[in-house]
Every structure is written in structure tokens, then in C-alpha cells.
Amino acid sequence: MNFAYGWAFARPVRKVYYNLVITGLSIGAAFIIGTIEILGVLTAELHLNGSFWSVMADFNINTAGFCIVALFVAVWVAALAYWRFGRVEARWTSDVAVERTGNHGSVPES
């Protein structure tokens, strides 16, 4: 994680990208855990029956933990691949440089 933090906070563009990925992962993990928990409570409180509800009532939360770890690994691999091959830093940095100079590609008046 120290490597990731050091990489991310070296440049503002990286910091934004890192924060977007981490926030998305956190939302996804919270949604997964929350859904499992609420379905388990609904099963118990409303006495729901069926194969789906049986799985939800007996769901091992540790399994969800392993799935979330796999999700983190998969998303980070995809995010790094997109960063590398999509040339995100080069595109975002050039846009920021253009905005700072005020040159938006217009031809100066004579």
C-alpha cells in the first residue's frame, strides 16, 4: 500500500484517479455486504422459503470476504491496465496544461 500511496500522491492526476478507483471499490464492497446482510435478515424475519432464501439464510460471510478480495485484485489490475494503455496521465495532464495557459486551441485575433 505504501507503493500505491507514493505513486498516487506524486502527481495530482494520479491522486484523482486513485481516489476514484478506491471510492468505487469501497462502494461496491459495501453494496455486496449490505445486500447479503439485508437478505439474511429478510429471510429470518419474514420466514421466506425456497432455494435462494435458503442460500441467503446460510450464507458464509467469509466467502463474501474472499470474493471482495478477488474483486479488489481484479479491479486494480483493470485500473492499472487502463492507466497504462489508455495513457490517462498524458491525456489528463495535457488538458490541465491547456486550461492553465488559457490556450484552448483558438486562433489569436490579428
C-alpha positions in Angstrom: 0.0 0.0 0.0 2.9 2.4 0.6 3.9 2.0 -3.0 0.3 2.8 -4.1 0.1 5.8 -1.9 3.5 7.1 -3.0 2.6 6.6 -6.7 -0.8 8.2 -6.3 0.3 11.3 -4.4 3.3 12.0 -6.6 1.1 13.9 -9.1 -2.4 15.4 -8.8 -3.8 13.5 -11.8 -2.7 10.2 -10.2 -4.4 11.2 -6.9 -7.7 11.8 -8.6 -7.6 8.5 -10.5 -6.5 6.6 -7.3 -9.3 8.2 -5.3 -11.9 7.4 -8.0 -10.9 3.7 -8.0 -10.7 3.4 -4.2 -14.1 5.1 -3.8 -15.7 2.8 -6.4 -14.3 -0.3 -4.8 -15.5 0.8 -1.4 -19.0 1.4 -2.7 -19.0 -2.0 -4.4 -17.8 -3.8 -1.3 -20.4 -2.0 0.9 -23.1 -2.9 -1.5 -22.2 -6.5 -1.6 -22.0 -6.9 2.2 -25.1 -4.8 2.8 -27.1 -6.8 0.3 -26.1 -10.1 1.8 -26.9 -8.9 5.3 -30.3 -7.5 4.4 -31.3 -10.6 2.5 -30.3 -12.7 5.5 -32.4 -10.6 7.8 -35.4 -10.6 5.5 -35.1 -14.4 5.2 -35.2 -14.8 9.0 -37.8 -12.2 9.8 -40.3 -12.9 7.0 -39.8 -16.7 7.2 -39.1 -16.8 3.4 -38.6 -20.3 1.8 -37.0 -21.5 -1.3 -33.6 -22.4 -2.6 -32.5 -18.8 -3.0 -33.6 -17.9 0.5 -32.0 -21.0 2.0 -28.7 -19.9 0.5 -29.1 -16.4 1.9 -30.0 -17.7 5.4 -26.9 -20.0 5.5 -24.5 -17.8 3.6 -21.0 -17.8 5.0 -19.8 -14.1 5.2 -16.2 -15.3 4.9 -16.9 -16.4 1.4 -18.1 -12.9 0.6 -14.8 -11.6 2.1 -12.8 -13.8 -0.3 -15.0 -12.6 -3.2 -14.4 -9.0 -2.2 -10.6 -9.5 -2.1 -10.8 -11.1 -5.6 -12.9 -8.0 -6.7 -10.2 -5.7 -5.3 -7.4 -7.5 -7.2 -9.4 -7.7 -10.4 -10.4 -4.0 -10.3 -6.8 -2.9 -9.5 -5.4 -5.0 -12.4 -8.0 -3.5 -14.7 -7.4 0.1 -13.4 -3.7 -0.2 -13.8 -4.0 -1.7 -17.3 -6.4 1.2 -18.3 -4.0 3.7 -16.8 -1.0 2.3 -18.6 -2.5 1.5 -22.0 -5.1 4.3 -22.0 -2.5 6.9 -21.4 -4.7 8.5 -18.8 -1.9 10.6 -17.3 -0.8 12.0 -20.6 -4.4 13.0 -21.6 -5.4 14.5 -18.3 -2.1 16.4 -17.9 -2.3 17.9 -21.4 -5.9 19.1 -20.6 -4.8 20.7 -17.4 -1.8 22.4 -19.1 -4.1 23.8 -21.8 -6.5 25.2 -19.2 -3.7 26.8 -17.2 -2.3 28.7 -20.2 -5.7 29.7 -21.4 -4.9 28.4 -24.9 -8.0 26.4 -25.9 -6.9 25.9 -29.5 -8.4 29.1 -30.7 -6.6 31.3 -33.2 -5.5 34.6 -31.8 -7.1 37.7 -33.4 -4.9 39.8 -35.7 
